[in-house]
Amino acid sequence: MSWEPIDMARSEALKTQLSKEVGQGHILASNLSQLNVVAARGDQDDILVTDDSSDTFFIVHLTWNAGGTQDKTFPNTVKLKAQSDQRLEH
């Protein structure tokens, strides 16, 4: 299955979940307010997130954990540069 665009209500719901999961030190922690969820995978818990302050995309694998974690590697996040699928960092 491929990426599917999502409506505003689902985008907000997924962003709320993302905010619950991201703990201090995570790559997304400092700019959560500038992120938008724009697509989701129907066969996985992956979401595609854009950063309004830069030309950057992130693929995030949600864990559906109710609280943030001290492990800055969760939720698993891959940073992508716009116009490319080249992975820059985890």
Backbone as a chain_set.jsonl record, in Angstrom:
{"seq": "MSWEPIDMARSEALKTQLSKEVGQGHILASNLSQLNVVAARGDQDDILVTDDSSDTFFIVHLTWNAGGTQDKTFPNTVKLKAQSDQRLEH", "coords": {"N": [[0.843, -1.17, 0.0], [0.38, 2.321, -0.518], [1.356, 5.766, 0.188], [-1.215, 7.826, 1.49], [-3.191, 10.69, 0.974], [-4.492, 12.846, 3.549], [-7.34, 14.159, 5.353], [-8.076, 17.336, 7.008], [-9.068, 16.907, 9.632], [-8.139, 14.312, 10.299], [-5.424, 14.782, 10.027], [-4.96, 16.593, 12.15], [-5.625, 14.946, 14.321], [-3.64, 12.959, 14.117], [-1.387, 14.561, 14.462], [-1.768, 15.354, 17.089], [-1.405, 12.884, 18.372], [1.266, 12.446, 17.646], [2.475, 14.545, 19.065], [2.091, 13.617, 21.662], [3.804, 11.468, 21.734], [6.43, 12.323, 21.211], [9.35, 12.922, 22.9], [11.585, 14.825, 25.064], [14.557, 15.877, 23.496], [14.152, 14.497, 21.149], [14.294, 14.53, 17.578], [12.176, 16.027, 16.532], [11.188, 17.491, 18.63], [11.708, 20.229, 19.219], [10.335, 21.737, 17.36], [7.577, 21.176, 17.142], [5.223, 22.704, 16.903], [5.356, 23.731, 14.366], [4.931, 21.722, 12.602], [3.221, 19.685, 10.185], [0.983, 17.081, 9.477], [0.73, 15.321, 6.563], [0.205, 13.049, 5.091], [-0.516, 9.501, 5.246], [0.33, 6.061, 5.804], [-1.617, 3.376, 4.852], [-1.18, 0.753, 5.484], [0.583, 0.655, 7.547], [1.868, 2.247, 10.536], [2.935, 4.636, 9.781], [3.553, 8.093, 9.22], [3.622, 11.015, 7.153], [5.309, 13.93, 7.562], [5.5, 17.453, 7.402], [7.68, 20.241, 7.773], [6.958, 23.46, 8.44], [8.757, 25.534, 8.715], [10.971, 25.0, 7.255], [12.343, 23.384, 4.348], [11.69, 20.642, 4.656], [10.939, 17.197, 5.146], [9.553, 14.541, 7.12], [9.47, 11.116, 7.885], [7.566, 9.369, 10.075], [7.227, 6.795, 12.388], [4.589, 6.014, 14.152], [4.031, 4.974, 17.522], [1.863, 4.702, 19.09], [1.925, 5.093, 21.759], [0.914, 6.341, 24.841], [2.277, 8.232, 26.311], [5.16, 10.411, 26.249], [8.575, 9.456, 25.662], [11.752, 8.927, 27.212], [13.653, 8.098, 25.535], [15.235, 9.29, 22.869], [15.115, 8.309, 20.31], [12.654, 7.389, 19.673], [9.379, 8.378, 18.708], [10.378, 6.352, 15.906], [12.055, 8.118, 13.436], [12.644, 9.436, 10.248], [14.507, 11.747, 8.528], [13.913, 13.673, 5.683], [14.882, 15.456, 2.754], [13.251, 17.996, 0.941], [11.93, 17.435, -2.349], [13.326, 15.13, -2.736], [14.09, 11.741, -1.973], [16.129, 11.037, -0.463], [17.657, 9.834, 2.356], [18.594, 11.636, 5.185], [19.223, 11.641, 7.956], [18.656, 9.802, 11.008]], "CA": [[0.0, 0.0, 0.0], [1.194, 3.526, -0.644], [0.96, 6.934, 0.972], [-2.547, 8.338, 1.197], [-3.438, 12.018, 1.529], [-5.459, 12.82, 4.645], [-8.075, 15.408, 5.532], [-7.624, 18.175, 8.118], [-9.412, 16.293, 10.919], [-7.195, 13.214, 10.556], [-4.12, 15.402, 10.204], [-4.9, 17.122, 13.51], [-5.621, 13.809, 15.248], [-2.315, 12.339, 14.062], [-0.434, 15.499, 15.059], [-1.961, 15.242, 18.537], [-0.723, 11.653, 18.785], [2.699, 12.696, 17.508], [2.87, 15.397, 20.189], [2.119, 12.771, 22.856], [4.889, 10.49, 21.653], [7.753, 12.937, 21.096], [9.919, 13.341, 24.177], [12.711, 15.749, 25.014], [15.726, 15.39, 22.79], [13.786, 13.925, 19.856], [14.562, 15.425, 16.454], [11.008, 16.878, 16.28], [10.722, 18.109, 19.882], [11.845, 21.68, 19.273], [9.509, 22.449, 16.376], [6.277, 20.513, 16.991], [4.172, 23.645, 16.495], [5.521, 24.063, 12.951], [4.795, 20.498, 11.816], [1.917, 19.299, 9.652], [0.892, 15.715, 8.965], [0.129, 15.478, 5.239], [-0.142, 11.758, 4.492], [-0.355, 8.343, 6.121], [0.34, 4.757, 5.157], [-2.745, 2.583, 5.294], [-0.739, -0.578, 5.906], [1.543, 0.815, 8.634], [1.607, 3.399, 11.395], [3.816, 5.699, 9.326], [2.958, 9.345, 8.762], [4.521, 11.935, 6.476], [5.21, 15.199, 8.271], [6.265, 18.56, 6.843], [8.083, 21.306, 8.694], [6.652, 24.736, 7.788], [9.857, 26.48, 8.827], [12.059, 24.609, 6.359], [11.936, 22.567, 3.205], [12.037, 19.326, 5.166], [9.9, 16.213, 5.417], [9.927, 13.469, 8.033], [8.629, 9.93, 7.971], [7.52, 9.015, 11.491], [6.482, 5.571, 12.699], [3.927, 6.19, 15.44], [3.995, 3.793, 18.385], [0.584, 4.774, 19.797], [2.232, 5.164, 23.181], [0.169, 7.478, 25.392], [3.169, 9.234, 26.887], [6.471, 10.549, 25.632], [9.615, 8.589, 26.171], [13.05, 9.562, 27.38], [14.484, 7.604, 24.441], [15.047, 10.26, 21.793], [15.001, 7.647, 19.008], [11.25, 7.024, 19.464], [9.088, 7.432, 17.638], [11.378, 6.274, 14.847], [11.851, 9.225, 12.51], [13.633, 9.596, 9.185], [14.459, 13.097, 7.961], [14.085, 13.738, 4.231], [14.936, 16.801, 2.202], [12.227, 18.173, -0.088], [12.299, 17.104, -3.722], [14.25, 14.007, -2.723], [13.801, 10.703, -0.993], [17.418, 10.7, 0.135], [17.651, 9.889, 3.821], [19.681, 12.454, 5.706], [19.598, 11.182, 9.294], [17.596, 9.146, 11.774]], "C": [[0.894, 1.241, 0.0], [0.7, 4.635, 0.288], [-0.401, 7.422, 0.52], [-2.686, 9.736, 1.771], [-4.514, 11.929, 2.61], [-6.157, 14.172, 4.759], [-7.592, 16.121, 6.801], [-7.903, 17.531, 9.474], [-8.434, 15.163, 11.264], [-5.783, 13.751, 10.772], [-3.954, 15.913, 11.63], [-4.853, 16.003, 14.547], [-4.246, 13.136, 15.279], [-1.246, 13.255, 14.652], [-0.548, 15.483, 16.589], [-1.259, 14.005, 19.069], [0.789, 11.831, 18.715], [3.216, 13.52, 18.685], [2.961, 14.608, 21.489], [3.352, 11.878, 22.893], [6.29, 11.096, 21.669], [8.218, 13.443, 22.454], [11.065, 14.32, 23.975], [13.887, 15.103, 24.311], [15.427, 14.754, 21.446], [13.998, 14.969, 18.77], [13.396, 16.401, 16.187], [10.578, 17.698, 17.494], [10.729, 19.635, 19.848], [10.934, 22.43, 18.311], [8.146, 21.794, 16.136], [5.19, 21.453, 16.471], [4.235, 23.98, 15.007], [5.354, 22.85, 12.033], [3.362, 20.28, 11.36], [1.981, 17.872, 9.141], [0.118, 15.783, 7.648], [-0.291, 14.171, 4.58], [0.097, 10.656, 5.517], [-0.315, 7.084, 5.272], [-0.824, 3.95, 5.704], [-2.356, 1.237, 5.856], [0.244, -0.543, 7.068], [1.117, 1.982, 9.5], [2.535, 4.556, 11.046], [3.014, 6.915, 8.891], [4.036, 10.178, 8.085], [4.261, 13.321, 7.043], [6.05, 16.238, 7.549], [6.58, 19.561, 7.942], [7.885, 22.627, 7.96], [7.818, 25.706, 7.803], [11.039, 26.147, 7.909], [11.483, 23.77, 5.223], [12.224, 21.102, 3.52], [10.801, 18.475, 5.414], [10.456, 15.176, 6.382], [8.951, 12.316, 7.854], [8.716, 9.474, 9.418], [6.687, 7.754, 11.652], [5.888, 5.722, 14.094], [3.885, 4.875, 16.208], [2.662, 3.641, 19.1], [0.777, 4.613, 21.292], [1.579, 6.432, 23.724], [1.08, 8.574, 25.924], [4.489, 9.281, 26.155], [7.476, 9.624, 26.292], [10.905, 9.386, 26.35], [14.021, 9.121, 26.28], [14.245, 8.493, 23.231], [14.972, 9.627, 20.401], [13.561, 7.222, 18.698], [10.37, 8.252, 19.538], [10.153, 7.498, 16.545], [11.057, 7.313, 13.781], [12.99, 9.282, 11.514], [13.431, 10.974, 8.578], [14.763, 13.025, 6.47], [14.198, 15.195, 3.814], [13.904, 16.882, 1.084], [12.798, 17.873, -1.465], [13.251, 15.916, -3.802], [13.759, 12.959, -1.737], [15.093, 10.241, -0.335], [17.363, 10.877, 1.644], [18.855, 10.674, 4.305], [20.15, 11.99, 7.066], [18.406, 10.518, 9.943], [17.368, 9.908, 13.042]], "O": [[2.031, 1.196, 0.469], [-0.241, 4.455, 1.061], [-0.71, 7.434, -0.671], [-2.339, 9.962, 2.93], [-5.353, 11.029, 2.579], [-5.633, 15.196, 4.319], [-6.8, 15.573, 7.567], [-7.064, 17.599, 10.373], [-7.96, 15.075, 12.397], [-5.037, 13.234, 11.602], [-2.916, 15.689, 12.252], [-4.126, 16.098, 15.536], [-3.75, 12.784, 16.349], [-0.299, 12.776, 15.275], [0.456, 15.587, 17.293], [-0.59, 14.065, 20.101], [1.509, 11.413, 19.621], [4.275, 13.223, 19.237], [3.814, 14.895, 22.33], [3.875, 11.572, 23.965], [7.239, 10.441, 22.101], [7.566, 14.282, 23.077], [11.461, 14.605, 22.844], [14.174, 13.923, 24.51], [16.349, 14.492, 20.673], [13.89, 16.168, 19.029], [13.623, 17.493, 15.665], [9.677, 18.529, 17.378], [9.827, 20.264, 20.402], [10.778, 23.644, 18.436], [7.622, 21.86, 15.024], [4.334, 21.042, 15.688], [3.253, 24.468, 14.447], [5.603, 22.938, 10.83], [2.412, 20.643, 12.053], [2.928, 17.496, 8.451], [-1.02, 16.251, 7.62], [-1.058, 14.179, 3.617], [0.803, 10.841, 6.508], [-0.854, 7.044, 4.167], [-0.989, 3.859, 6.921], [-3.113, 0.637, 6.62], [0.695, -1.591, 7.529], [0.11, 2.633, 9.221], [2.883, 5.361, 11.91], [1.951, 6.797, 8.281], [5.218, 10.059, 8.406], [3.136, 13.821, 7.009], [7.172, 15.955, 7.129], [5.836, 19.702, 8.913], [8.564, 22.892, 6.968], [7.864, 26.62, 6.98], [11.988, 26.924, 7.803], [10.284, 23.496, 5.171], [12.904, 20.411, 2.762], [9.758, 18.972, 5.836], [11.665, 14.958, 6.454], [7.75, 12.526, 7.69], [9.806, 9.221, 9.931], [5.581, 7.655, 11.12], [6.59, 5.578, 15.095], [3.724, 3.804, 15.624], [2.363, 2.582, 19.652], [-0.077, 4.075, 21.997], [1.691, 7.493, 23.11], [0.677, 9.736, 25.977], [4.892, 8.308, 25.516], [7.225, 9.08, 27.367], [11.104, 10.41, 25.697], [15.089, 9.711, 26.12], [13.169, 8.454, 22.633], [14.785, 10.337, 19.414], [13.275, 6.752, 17.597], [10.612, 9.11, 20.387], [10.746, 8.547, 16.293], [9.933, 7.383, 13.285], [14.16, 9.187, 11.886], [12.326, 11.328, 8.165], [15.738, 12.403, 6.048], [13.649, 16.073, 4.48], [13.715, 15.91, 0.352], [13.994, 18.037, -1.71], [13.91, 15.716, -4.822], [13.077, 13.288, -0.766], [15.139, 9.174, 0.279], [17.052, 11.961, 2.138], [19.988, 10.419, 3.895], [21.354, 11.946, 7.318], [17.275, 10.659, 9.477], [16.514, 9.53, 13.844]]}, "num_chains": 1, "name": "protein.A"}
